[in-house]
Amino acid sequence: MLKRHGWSWQQPARRAIERDDEAVELPGHIHFIVQPAGTEDMARFDAFGPALQVAMGEARCFPPAVEVERV
């Protein structure tokens, strides 16, 4: 595929000095928020997709804890 597009395999000449191997190998924590959103929410925040989720989070518009625990 690389040759077909005229690309070549590139590899860094050296490893970055600033690289923190422990930070790279040990993953942090990732938060997944299951947040239902409907057409009313899209109209209210004038957004959709990830931008809607961000807008709802900034407005502190979260689902009840009971619903989150069910997931």
Backbone hydrogen bonds, N-H to C=O, Kabsch-Sander energy under -0.5 kcal/mol:
donor,donor_aa,acceptor,acceptor_aa,energy
5,H,1,M,-1.4
5,H,2,L,-0.5
6,G,3,K,-1.1
7,W,2,L,-3.0
19,R,16,A,-0.9
21,D,19,R,-0.8
24,V,20,D,-2.0
25,E,21,D,-2.5
26,L,22,E,-2.3
32,F,30,I,-0.5
33,I,31,H,-0.5
34,V,32,F,-0.6
35,Q,33,I,-0.9
42,M,38,G,-2.1
43,A,39,T,-2.2
44,R,40,E,-2.7
45,F,41,D,-2.5
46,D,42,M,-0.9
47,A,42,M,-1.2
51,A,48,F,-0.9
52,L,48,F,-0.5
52,L,49,G,-0.6
53,Q,49,G,-1.8
54,V,50,P,-2.4
55,A,51,A,-2.5
56,M,52,L,-2.7
57,G,53,Q,-2.1
58,E,54,V,-2.7
59,A,55,A,-1.6
60,R,57,G,-1.5
61,C,56,M,-3.1
62,F,60,R,-1.1
67,E,64,P,-0.7
68,V,64,P,-1.6
69,E,65,A,-2.5
70,R,66,V,-1.4
71,V,67,E,-0.9
71,V,68,V,-0.7
